[in-house]
Amino acid sequence: MRGRFSGRLAATMTAVAAVLCTGCAPAGSAGAGHSPPSPAPYPADTGSAPSGGAESLWAVAALGESDAWAVGKHTPLPRGIYPLTEHWDGQRWRAVPCPSPGGTAEPTRSRLAAVAIDAPDDAWAVGTWSPIEHVPPSYGLIEHWNGAKWALVPVPSSGGHVTDLLAVAAISPTAAWAIGEGVAGGHFVTVFMGWNGTRWRYLPSPGTDVGGPAVISAHDIWVVGGSKRGTLAEHWDGSKWTIVPTPNAFKDRTRSSGLYAVSGSSSSNVWAVGEYQSGPTSLDTSTLVEHWDGARWQLQPSPNGPPGAQGERYLSAVAALSRTSALAVGSYGAGLPLTERWDGVRWTTVPNKLQPGVTFAYLTSVAAVDPRYAWAIGEGDQYTKHISFIEKWNGTSWQQLPSPNP
């Protein structure tokens, strides 16, 4: 899925949860016959990142009303890009120190793209790091929160190398999954790996550009994607991936369709969101929503923002709570955040209140605790300065909250 839709998937899933490489192995194989890629070892000095600098937040995960994490990167002067972790304790967001490969003695370019939490003392964050060179290689980055501090965790070893980890999901201290991309035998490959409580190990990978994963159980995982050929969903049963048919917004037409994110509350309640080309050019797009009921995927009508909204309209993230409750976020028009809610009957647009001066804003990640409590992460400009912002859902509307400077 190359071109504009590919770029949207890459930007969206890096910020939200995942995008995997094009030209990967067929479903159920690992890297088109090549050995799974391996990492470079972390530099010896792995001290905490320095404080300060411009920040970017790309993903959020929540366990309860007093326990949520947001991750991304920050750029303190004079040199280096460092991972960023921020925590919500029920009262405020605050930056929490996290290690960076090389620490301050050997600065690197490091960032965290995704985060997952299943207990107060069990959270995962994944991303990428690279040396500061003219044309540096990049490597996968894994960090774990044990309730007291973040620590680097080794990426599993094999032939080739992991270039990026872009999504993570966890359901227990002995069950987590990460997904990303790498290079093996001179080929781009999809990377899918699982945590068994002791170590990360490679698993068979899905075979195309996909976003996810949505983990219902160890034997019930979904990823989604799309291209000019139409939308895509793949299902993991604990041992192999299977492509499951999905409908397209247009029949018998060659127009790009992309599913960028997926979330489920049960084996018979899974939502996938994205966009499709609804007009004559690639800039004419509309929101795309599909639902899995346990037997098949079906299209669901979804609004394209307030009445009269024009231009690009897409959904980049979704959080499924139950059959009667789900939230989705994205953007519409010339950079305005799009927020929608499922009430068991239909999807509707819900209010979104940003601070004064915020423009060219879009939302990239959403995490819901219950129908009245959720978080969303976004980026935009405020009085011409680029910012990341955090929004809170109270059951009726979204409102931007201050985020700390690391």
N, C-alpha and C positions, 0 to 999 in steps of 0.2 A: 504494500500500500504506500506508494511513493507520491510525491507531489504535495499539494496543499493539504489534502486530508491526512497524508502521512505526517506532515509537519504538525498538524493539530493534534494527532494522536501522540506524537512524541512529546510535544510541549505539555499536553494535558496530563498524560500518564506519568511523566517525570514528576510533575507537580502533585499529582494525586496519588496514583497507586502503581501504575506500571505501563510501559510500552516495550514490546520486544521486537527483535530485529526482523527485517525482511529477508527472504531467501533462506529460511531455516529448514530444519529437517521435517519430514512428514510426521503427522501426529503419531505419537507412540514411539518415536525414535529419539535418539539423543545426538543432535548435531550431524545429521545426514551421514552417519557412519563414522564420524570423527569422534575421538575421545572427548569427554566433557572438558571444558577449559579449566585452567587452574589459575590461582592468584599469584601475585608477587607477595613475598613476606612484608609485613608492615615494617617500616624503619625502626631501628632499635629504640630511639627516643620517642615515646608515645605519650608525652605530657599533654595536659589539658590545653585546649585552644585559648588564646588570649581573649580578653573582653574588648568590647567596643566595636565600632565599624558599622557600615551599612548592612542591613539584614534582608534576607529573603526567606519567607516561610512557604512551604509547598504542600505539606500534608498534616493532617490532624487525626488523632484517635482518642476515644473517650471510654472510660470504664464506668464512671459515675459522675454525680454532680460536683464532686470535689476532687476528681482525678482525671486529668486529660493531658495529652502531650501534643505539641506541635514541633515540627522539625524543618530544617532547611540549611542555610549557610549564612555566614557573615564574613565581612572583609575588613578586619582591622588593619590600620596602617602600621608599618610601611609595606609589608610583604606577606603574601599568603592568603588563601581562602580556607576557612575553617568550618567544620560542622557546627550546627546550632540546634540546641534542644531547649524548649520552653515548656514549663509545667503550670497547670491550673490547679490550685489547691482549694477552690471553692470561694476564694476572695479576690485573687488576682493572678495574672500571668507573670511568671518570673523566669529569667534565663537560668538554666542549670548547667554547670560545667560538664563537658563531655570530652573524651580524648580525641586527639587528631593524630594520624600517622605522622611521625617525625616531630610532633610537638612544636615548640617555638625554636628549638635548636636547628631543625631541618624543616622549614616551612613547606607545605604542599598545597595543592588545590584539592580540597575535600568538601563534600557536601552530602547531606542526607536527603533522600528523595521520598521516603515512606516510613511510616511508623505503625506499630500494632501493639495493643496491650490486652492481656487477659487476666491480670491480677495486679495488685499494687506493687508487688515485687517481681513482676515478670513482664517486661516490655522489650520490644525489638525495634531497631531502626536500621535501615539499609541505605546504601548510596554508592558513591564512587570516590576515588582519590587518585591523584597523579603527581609525579614530581614536577617541580617548577623548571621546565625545560622549554626549548623552542617548539618542538613537536613531541610532547611527552606521551608515553603510553598511559592508559588509565586502567584501574583495577577496582574490583568490588570491595565494598566496605560494609562490615557488619558490626553493630554495637548492641550491647544488652544492658538493661537496667535491672538491678537486683533489689531495689527498694531503698538503696543507699547511694549508689553511684553507677555511672555508665562505664562500661569496659569494652575494649575491642575483643572481638571473637574471630578466630581464624576462618577464612573462606576455605572450603575443601580443596584438596590438591588433585590434579590430574594433568593431562597434556593440554597445551595451549594456555589461554588465560581469560579470566572474567574481566570484562571491561566496565560493566555497570550493573548494579542491582537496583531495581526500580519499583518493587512492590514487596510487601511482606504481610503475612496474616498469621495469627496465633490463636489457639483455642485452649491450650493448657501448657504447663511447664515442659511437657514432653512432646508437644505437637505444634510445630510452626512451619511455615513454608515461605520461600522467597523466590522471586522470579526476576529475570533480567536478560542480559545479553553478553556475548563473549566472542572470542575468535579462536578457532581450532583448525589446524591443517590449512590455514589460509582462508577459511570460510567463516562468515558470520553465523553464529548459532544462537538459538534460544537457550537460556539457562533456567532450569527449574530444580530447586533443591529443598530438602526437608530436614527439620531438626527433630532428633529423637530423645532429647533430654541430655545427651552427652556431646554430640557433634552434629555438624551439618554434613549432608551427603547428597550427591547428585541423584536425580530421578529422571525418568524419561520426560522429554520436553514436548510442549505443544509446538505446532509447526508453522506458525505464521505470526504476523503482527497481532498482538493481543493485549488487552487490558484486563486487570484483575490482580490477584485471584479473589473470588468469593468462596469462602470456606464454610460449608454447612457441617461437614464432618471430615474425617480423614479419608473417607471413601466417597465424598460428594463435594467436588470442587469445580467451579466454573471459571473460564476465561472467555473474553469476547473480543471481536475485532471487526474488520471489514475492508472493502476496497471497491474498485470500479465494478467488480463482479458481484458485489452485494455484501450483506452482513454475514457475520460468522460467530458461532458459539462452539466451544470445545468443553467436554466434560471429562473429569478425572475420577475413576472409580476405585482408586487406591493402587492400581497397577499399570493402567494405560489411559491414554487420551482418545476420545472419540468425538468426531465432528457431528454435531447435532443440527439438523436443518433449522434455519431461521427465515422469517419472512422479510421481504424488502418493501420499502415505502412505495417504490415504483416497479411495476411489472413490465417486462419486455422493453426496458429502456436501459441504456448504458449510462448510468449516473452513479457517482460515488456515494457510498453509504458507510458510515463508521459508527461502531459501538465502542465507546471509550471506557466505560466503567460498568461494573456489575456488583450486585449486593443481594443477599438472600437471608431470610429469617427461618426458612425451612426448606425441605426438599421439594415442596410444591408451591413455594412463593419466592421467586427470584426475579429481580428487576435488572434490566440493562438499558443504558442511556447513551446517546450520542447525537449525531446529526446526519442529514442526507441532503443532497443537492436537489433543491425544490424549484430552481429556475434555470434559465439558459446558461448561466455562468457559474463557476465554482464559488463565487462570492454570494450567490443566492442559496442560502441553506436554511433549513428548518430543524427544529428539535425532533429527535427520534427516541421513542420509548418502546421497549418490548418486555413482555412478561412470560415467565415460565410457570406453568400451573402443575407441574409434575408429569405432564404427558407431552406438551408441545409448547413452542414459543409462539406468541401472538403479538401483533402490533396493538398498541394502545394510544388513543388520541392524546396529544399533549399540547399545551399552549405555547406560543412563540414569544412570550412576553406580553406587556400591556397592549391593548388595542392600538393598531397603527404602527407597531414596531416593525422596522425595516432592516435590511442588511443580513449579516450573519447572525444566526440564532442557533445555539447549541447547548447541550447539557454535558458537563464534563465529569460529574460525580453523582453518586446516588447512595442513600443509606436506607435499607429496608428494615423496618421494625416488626411489622406484623402484616396480616392480610389487609388491615384497614389503615395502615400508617406507613408512609415512606416519604423521604425528602430527596429532592434533586436540585443541583445548582449548576450554573454555567454563566452564559453571557448573551447579550443581544444588542443589536444596533451598533452604534459607534462606541462600544466599550461601556456597557451598563450591566451590572450584575443581574442574573436571572435566577430566581428562587421559586421552586414549585413544590406542591404537596399533594400526596395521594391520600384520600379519605375513605378508601374502600369502594368508591363509586367512580370517581374521576380525578384527573390531575387538574389543579388550578394554580394560577400564579398567586403568590403571597407577597405582602409588603416587605420592602427592604430599605432600611434607613442607614445611609452612610454619613460620616462626619462632613462638615462643610469643606468644600474645595476638592473633594475626591472625584476624579474623572478617569476615563479610560480604564474602568475597573472590571475585573472578571474574577469568578470564583473557581477554584481548582480542586477543593477537597471538602468533604462533609462527613461528620461523625455524629450519630444520634444516640442518646442514652434512653430517652423515652419520647412520647409524642409532644412533650412540652419542654424538652431540653436537648439542644444540639449545638454543634459548633461548625463553622465553615471558615476556610482559609482562602484568601484572595490576594491579588496584586493590582496595583493601579498607580495613578499619579495624584499627589495632593499639592496644590499650588506649584505645579511643575516639578516637584520632587517625587521620584519613584519610591513607592512604599509597599510593604506587605501589610495586610490587615486581617484582623480576626473578627468574626461576627458570631453573635449568640442568638439562638432561637428560643422564644419563650412560649411557644404554642400558638401564637397568632401572627408574629412578625419577627423579622431579623433586624438586629441593630449592631452597628460596629462598636467594638470596645477598644480601649487603648492596649497596645502590645508593648512589652518592654524593649529597651535597647540593651543588647548584651554587653 
